[in-house]
């Protein structure tokens, strides 16, 4: 006990020294927060290393704020900035951060990977003052092949999780995202789809346990939080129920040989006809086969300057190329896949292929945790239940050719996704869904052309209304879209909530009201405690 007191006194002295170094112009909030942390946790590392504030070092603060953010649209000078960023080194520091934020009436934004499409993990438009608790230092991963499971802390990236699994076994994997720099904490809480979803379901379908910190600063596992809350955090969206500290995930079997391919068709190569056929077969293909379509504009090789539409079919098959060729010749010969298009590799290398790494990159590149994509962008999503007719596709091509850098990615459903009930977890987009669409427009000149691109996106989205799901027109919560609505009045949440969660939304609201009745964890599209 004497040691503990001595240690705490020493840390209090260290904090006092730090407070002296903070300019007098700085808010006292950081000082109060620091003092509260000392009183509520066993801080055993240099406290200065955990804080970034504009008053202490504006350059470092800016670098840290922008370090993992994908969408530059939320990093302009006009966007609200946090009072400070706190990067806890241990779980107890996260507990203390929650306790202290509540005590000091500081609004929290929680960041694991920084990929929130609308910047909700690092920007708060209507909450002042706010601070960011960045979980990137909490990235330990413990893989237990014998039990087919792993614990992954919230700050670890999806790529790190994949790497640590393959370190232990070449025949185990996990069915999560295609983007390797996603933070696993925020990824799984929204559902988490990937190339193996047709075989094993979503990442969130393969979660066994979790540790979460509630609004009182208590750490709870599955047994302590209860089955309702455990249900809610697996697909109910981030930032609503607590701080996800770690997930226990179920590993799945993968073959020693995986085959990948990319085949591109332009409009001049019967691209429309092939895509129409893809819509009819993609959800019915062998469950070991995932073929997504990446659609964008491209220059015509015959007439430079004139643009066309490029449709790239990117596939991952859990097996060898000979078996894949048999499957394709039977089910989708229209694509014209040849043996030369196919490359056999390990599962971990196939993950890197889909993520966009060069073929020469070693698996260790997954440990970098750096996003390959940073831009100003606006994104939306849709789910499709019936094939879009040829005339609908041709109208879409006209829309895409009006925009500078449009991108749309179509991901197939079916297989296991159709067999899991839509109420199994909050993610409801299951049986009857042919494929999901991600819409994206990106630009490089910031606010200068933002209005033009946002207008195009909304017009294109309006055009597609008759071809996608209806009543409600559904959307994927991890492709966050504030156009669907934000929380201002209690009743506002109904519209966006039903689009993300369908009939599961009311259960989410009930659980939120019981678990976080004061609505401590909140943001523009967090689950409300009640709906009018």
KAWOPE-V220415 format. One record per backbone hydrogen bond with DSSP energy under -1.0 kcal/mol. CO is the residue of the C=O (numbers start at 1). NH is the residue of the N-H. E is the energy in kcal/mol with one decimal. If there is no record, write none. Layout:
co->[CO	CO]
nh->[NH	NH]
e->[E	E]
//
This chain:
co->[1	2	3	4	5	6	7	8	9	10	11	12	13	14	15	16	17	23	28	29	30	31	32	33	34	35	36	37	41	46	47	50	52	53	57	58	59	60	61	62	70	71	72	76	84	85	86	90	91	92	93	94	95	96	97	98	99	100	101	107	109	111	114	116	119	119	129	130	131	132	133	135	137	138	140	142	144	145	148	149	150	151	152	153	154	156	157	158	159	160	161	162	163	165	171	173	174	179	180	182	183	184	187	189	191	192	194	196	197	198	203	206	209	211	211	212	213	214	218	220	221	222	226	227	228	229	232	233	243	245	246	247	248	248	249	252	258	259	260	261	263	265	266	266	267	270	271	272	273	274	275	277	278	281	286	288	290	292	293	294	295	296	298	303	306	308	309	310	311	312	313	314	315	316	317	317	320	321	322	323	324	325	326	327	328	332	333	338	343	345	346	347	348	349	350	351	352	358	362	363	364	365	375	376	378	380	382	383	384	384	389	390	391	392	393	394	395	396	397	399	400	405	407	408	409	410	411	414	415	416	421	428	430	434	435	436	437	438	439	440	441	443	445	449	450	451	452	453	454	455	456	457	458	459	460	462	464	476	481	482	489	491	493	494	495	496	497	498	499	501	502	504	505	506	507	508	509	510	511	512	516	523	524]
nh->[5	6	7	8	9	10	11	12	13	14	15	16	17	18	19	20	21	26	32	33	34	35	36	37	38	39	40	41	43	49	50	87	85	57	61	62	63	64	65	66	375	74	75	79	132	52	134	94	95	96	97	98	99	100	101	102	103	104	106	131	133	135	70	119	122	123	107	83	109	86	111	138	139	155	153	151	149	148	251	144	249	142	247	156	185	184	161	162	163	164	165	166	167	169	254	252	176	182	159	158	187	188	190	237	204	203	197	200	201	416	206	250	248	245	246	220	243	217	214	212	225	226	230	231	232	233	236	235	213	154	211	152	208	209	150	173	345	317	343	315	313	311	269	271	270	274	275	276	277	278	279	281	282	284	289	318	316	314	410	312	408	310	308	306	300	298	267	296	265	294	263	292	261	290	259	319	324	325	326	327	328	329	330	331	332	335	336	341	260	258	350	351	352	353	354	355	357	361	365	366	367	368	72	443	441	439	437	469	434	435	393	394	395	396	397	398	399	400	401	402	403	442	440	295	438	293	436	417	418	420	424	430	433	413	384	411	382	409	380	407	378	376	448	453	454	455	456	457	458	459	460	461	462	463	464	465	467	479	484	485	492	494	497	498	499	500	501	502	475	504	505	508	509	510	511	512	513	514	515	516	519	526	487]
e->[-2.4	-2.5	-2.8	-2.5	-2.7	-2.3	-2.4	-2.6	-2.2	-2.1	-2.6	-2.2	-2.1	-1.9	-2.9	-1.8	-1.1	-1.8	-2.8	-2.6	-2.8	-2.4	-2.3	-2.4	-2.0	-1.6	-1.2	-1.2	-1.2	-1.7	-1.7	-2.8	-2.4	-2.1	-2.5	-2.3	-2.4	-2.5	-2.6	-2.1	-1.9	-1.7	-1.9	-1.5	-1.8	-1.9	-2.5	-1.0	-2.1	-2.3	-2.2	-2.1	-2.3	-3.0	-2.5	-2.2	-2.2	-2.6	-2.8	-2.7	-2.7	-3.2	-1.2	-2.0	-1.7	-1.6	-1.9	-2.7	-2.2	-3.0	-2.3	-1.8	-1.2	-2.5	-2.5	-2.3	-2.0	-1.1	-2.3	-3.0	-3.1	-2.6	-2.6	-1.8	-1.9	-3.1	-2.1	-2.4	-2.5	-2.7	-1.9	-2.4	-1.7	-2.0	-1.7	-2.6	-1.9	-1.2	-2.9	-2.4	-1.9	-1.8	-1.2	-2.9	-2.7	-3.5	-1.7	-2.9	-1.8	-2.7	-1.6	-3.2	-2.9	-3.1	-1.3	-3.1	-2.1	-2.0	-2.3	-2.5	-3.0	-1.9	-2.2	-2.2	-2.2	-2.3	-1.2	-1.1	-2.2	-2.9	-2.3	-2.9	-3.4	-1.4	-1.7	-2.5	-2.8	-3.1	-2.2	-2.7	-3.4	-2.6	-1.5	-1.7	-1.1	-2.4	-2.1	-2.1	-1.7	-2.5	-2.1	-1.2	-3.0	-1.9	-2.2	-2.1	-2.2	-2.4	-2.8	-2.8	-2.3	-3.4	-3.4	-2.1	-3.1	-2.4	-1.0	-2.1	-2.8	-2.7	-2.0	-2.4	-1.6	-2.2	-2.6	-2.1	-1.9	-2.6	-1.6	-2.1	-2.8	-2.5	-1.4	-2.5	-2.4	-1.3	-1.5	-1.0	-2.3	-3.3	-1.8	-2.0	-1.5	-2.1	-2.3	-1.8	-2.4	-1.8	-2.4	-2.2	-1.9	-1.4	-2.5	-2.4	-2.1	-2.9	-3.2	-2.7	-2.9	-1.2	-2.1	-2.6	-1.8	-1.9	-2.4	-1.5	-1.7	-2.7	-2.1	-1.3	-1.3	-1.4	-2.1	-3.2	-2.2	-2.3	-2.6	-1.5	-1.4	-1.5	-1.7	-1.6	-1.9	-2.5	-2.8	-2.8	-2.1	-1.8	-1.9	-2.5	-1.9	-1.6	-1.4	-1.9	-2.7	-2.2	-2.0	-2.4	-2.2	-2.1	-2.7	-2.4	-1.9	-2.2	-1.8	-1.2	-1.9	-2.0	-1.5	-1.4	-1.4	-1.2	-2.7	-2.2	-1.2	-1.8	-2.5	-1.8	-2.5	-2.3	-1.5	-2.0	-2.3	-2.1	-2.4	-2.5	-2.5	-1.4	-2.6	-2.9	-2.3	-1.6	-2.6]
//
